[in-house]
Amino acid sequence: MGPHDRRKRSGGEAGDTMNMHMPKTDRGIERNLLRSLRNTGISVLYQDDDLRILWAQNVPAAWAHGDLDGMSDPDFLPESEAVRMIAAKRNVLATGEMESLEISIPDDEGARWFDVWIDADRGNDGAVLGVVTTAVETTEQKRREQTLRALLREVSHRSKNLLAIIQSVATQTGRYSGTLEGFLTRFRGRLQSMASSQDLVTMSNWRGADLRELVIGQVGRYCADPAKNIRLEGANPYLSPNAALHIGLALHELAVNSVSYGALSKPDGLVTISADLKAGETPDALTLTWIEAIAAAADKLKDKKFGSVALERVVPASLNGKGSLTADGNRLEYRLIVPKGNFEID
């Protein structure tokens, strides 16, 4: 007996076919419930024991458009998902037990996802007459879960990188510290520097940090009056997370040295920091320059302590760039070449 014969046997509308053994009052309630589905994200299909659709309500546009009467799953679903649906429905017909599965339908944005429940429809004598399929779209939830997993992987990756940097800083600080007290003082300062840079990166949703914000955060704390003690010139690039962390460390080392021997040791001292896209020999690179007046005691900068090692080796190597620190007479200059890929210019 075909689907249209079954519909005639029911003697009513398509909505009545699901439970043809029900009283008319119950059928009226059922029709109203089906109409209410139009205002929800719930889809319902009824299929006979040959898995031909007798009626469908609120069918997702991703599945099909128009009338599905008489169709079976392969007529409107992708082959792989139709095979899975048919297998589950035949199992329900055979056992009478509910089945559930998740299916995906390809679309222009990748896929749309649905949670599906398949229940047996039984007659008064308990025999299985067909199956009722209920589907709820979960695409937005699925995409949020995928985004969250991607973010967690990114956080894990960045955390490992940060721990590696901290380990390197701790090792180098210990190598150039004569006492435990000296190590702890310097290491705490460097950790605070990295934490400050990391705060900027985190607030930008891991995109990076603005150079001017980074300078104010790293150098401003050591100034009597940042507005008077810091002069910023040239471009204001947006640094990648890795560049922000390492350039922030370089700025910290320069500021600490300046407080001890240079311009920031005086209330009216001046540090000039410039960012130039045209200086140097490397095309498309950013040249960062720090210039200040220093005292005679700045000869200590020539000793290969961690500060100079960080400025000339650690930071440049982390950016695949170059760094040079010079102290001639009463003038200190630090120059850092930052290759493209570490920054963006608005």
N, C-alpha and C positions, 0 to 999 in steps of 0.2 A: 504494500500500500504506500503510495507516494505522499509527499508533504501536503499537496492540495487535497487529496482524499481525506487525510487526517483532519485537515482544517474543516472540511465539510462535515466530518463525523462529529466534530465538537459542537456544531450548530451555533457558534457565536463568533465574536470578533477575535482577532489574532491574539489579544491579551488573554482570552479565555483558554487558549490551547494548553497553556502550561499546566493547569489543573482542571481538566475537563470534568472531573468527578466532583468539583466543588459546587455548593449551592450558589444560586444567582446573587444573593446578597454578598457572599464572599468574593464572587467574581467582580462585583462592582468596586469593592474595596481594593482588590488587586489592580484594577484598571487605574484607579486614582493614585495608587502607589507608583505604578509605572510612569504615569504622567509627571509625578513629582521628581522623577529621576532627571528630567530635563534641566532642572536647576542645580544639579549636583555634578560631580566628576565621576559618577558611578555608571558603568555600562552593564547591560544585561542582555544575554542572548539565550534563546531556548531552541534546542535541537532535539529531533526525534531519535529513535534508536538506530537510525541509519546515518545519524549526524548531519542531517539536512536542517537548515534553519527554518523554523516555522514563524518566528518573530524575533525582532531585535529592537532594543530601546537604547537611545543615547549612544550610538556606536561612535567611537573616536574617529575623527577625520583621518588620523594616521592609519587606521585600519582600512576604511572603505568609505565611499560616498554613495548615497542612493540606497535602493531597496536590496536587502540581502536574502529575501525569501527564496528558499530552495537551494541556496548555496551551501557549500561545505568549506571547511577551513582553508584548504589549498586554493580556493577561488579568490580569497582576499588577503591572505597572510603570506609572508615570505615562506619559501619552501621549508627552510630549516625550522622555523617556528611552528608552521602548520603540522609538521611531522610530530613535534613534541606535544602539541595540543591534542592531536588525534589520539596519540598513544595514551595520554592521561585520561581522555574522555572515554576511550574504550575500556580502560581499567575501571572507571566509575560505573559504566554500564554493566560490567561483569561482577563487580564486588558490591556496588552500592555505597562505597566509601568515598568521602570527599577527597579531592586532590587539589593541590595548589602548586603554582610555578610562577616564575618571572620570565617575561618575554620582552624582546626589544625589536622595534621596528625602525629600519634605517630612514633617515630624512636628511634634509639639507644641512642641519646643524649637527649631524652625527648619528643620533638615535633617540627614539622616544621609548621609555620604559613603562611597563605595566605589571602590577601584581594581579594574578588571576586565580580565582577559586572556581572549582567545578563540582557541582552537587548533583546527586541523583534526584529525579522527579519520580515519585512512586504513586501508583494508583491505590484505590481503596483496598485492593487485595495484596498490596505490598510489592507488586511487580514494578520493575523499573521501566518507565515509559519513555524517558529521555533524560537529557542533562541540561542543567541551568548553569550558564557561565557568567560569572560576575567579574568585572575588571575595573581597577582603579589606576589611573595614571600616576606614576611616581617619578616622572622625569626630573622635576625640579629638585626633589629630595636626592635623587641619584647624582645629579650634577653637583649639588652642594657637598655630598659625601666625597665625590671625586676631587673637588676643589680642596676640601679639607685634607684628604690624603696627600695631595700634591704639596700643600702648604706644610704639612708635618714632615714630609720628606725634605723639603727645602730648609725647614728649621733644623732638622737633624744634621743636614749637610753643613749648614752655616755654623752650627754649634761645634761640630767637630773641627772646622777651620779655626774658630775662635779659640778653642782649647789648644790647638797646635800653636797658635800665635802666643798664647799665654805661656805655654811650656817653653817656647823659644826665648821669650822675654825673661822668664825666670832663670833660665840657664845662663843667658848672657849677663844678666844683672849680677848673678852669683859669681860669675867669672871675674867681674871687675869691681867687686865689693870686698873691702878688706876686713870688715867686721859684720857680724850678724845684724847689729843695729843699723849699719849703713845699708845692708841689703834690704832690710824690711822697709826702711824709709823710702828708698828709691823704687822698690817693687810696688809698694802701695801707691805711689804717685803715678806709676805707669799703668797700674790697673785702673786707677781713677780716670786716667786719660782715655783708656780704651772703653770704659763704661760710658763716658760722656759721648764719645763718637758713636757707640752702639745705640745710645738713646736716640740720637738723630736718625740713624738708619731705621730703627724700629718705628719711630713716629712717621716715617715716610712709607710705611708698609714694605720695608726691605728694598726700596728702590735706590737708596743712597743718601747723600747729604749735600747741601749747598755749601760751597767753599767758604763764603762769608760767615755763615752760621758756624761752620767748623772752626774758623779762626777765632771768632768771638768766644766760643765755648772753650777752646783749648788755651788761648793766650789771654783772653780778657780777665780771667781770674787772677792773673799775676800782675795786673796793671793797677796803678793808682786811679787812673781815669782812662778806660778803654777808648773813649772818643778822642782823647788827646794823644794817647801813647801808641795807637795803632793807625797806620795809614794804609788803606787798601787801594790798590791801583789795578787797572786792566779788567780782564774778563772775570765773570763769576760762574765758573763751570759747575755742573751738577756731577758730583763724584759718585762712582759706583760704590757699593758697600765695602768691597775690599780696599779700594783706594781711600775711602773716607777713614777707615780704621788705621791704615798705615800712615797716611799723611797727617792724621790727627796725632799719631805717636811722634812723628817728626816735629810737628809744631810744639808738642809738649816738651821735647828735649831742648828745642831752641829757646823756649820760654824759660825753662828752669835755668839754663845756662845764662840767659840774659838777666835774670833776677840776681844771679851771683856775680857776673862780671860785666854785664852790658847795659844797654839803654834802660831796661826795666828796673834796674837798681836805683834809678832816680825818678822822682815824682814827675819830672818834665821830660823824661827820656822818650825817644821816638823809634819805633820799629816800622820799617816799610816792607810791605808784602805785596808783590805784584804777580799777576797771572797773565802770561803773554802767549798767544797762539802763533806768533810769527818769529819769535826769537829762537836762536839755535839752528842746528843743521838738520834736525829730524823733522820731516814733513808731517803735518797734522798732529804734532805733539804739543803738549802744554808745558810751558816752562814756568815753574814756580820759583820765585826768588825772595829771599829774606835778607834784608840789609839793616845793619844797626851800627852805632858807635860803641866801641868796647874800651875797657880799661887795660892798663898794662898787664894786669894779672891774668888776662885772657890767654896768655901763653899756655896756660894749663889745658886749653882746648886742643892743643896739638898732641897731648897724650892720648893714646888710643884707649880711652875709656868707652863704656857702652854707648854714651851719647853720640860720639863721633862715629862709632861702628854702626849704630842704628841709622844715622843720617847718611853715611856714605856707602853702606853695604846692605843692611837688612831691609830698609824701606825701598831703595831703588830695585833690589832684587825681587821683592814681592810685587812690584809693578812692571817688571821687565824694562825698567828705565835706567837712568844714570843720576848719580848724586855727587856733589863736590862741596866741601866745606873749606873756606879759606879765611884766615885771620891775618891781615897785613896791617901793621901799625895800629891805628885806632879804629879799624873798620873790619867788621865781620860780614861775610857773605856766604849764604847757602843757596845753592842752585839745584833744583830737582827737575829732571826731564821726565814727564809722564806721557807715555805713548797713548795713542787713540785706543779706544776700547775701555779705558779707565774712567772716562768722563763724557759728558754731553754738554753742548752749548745751546741754550734756548735761542 
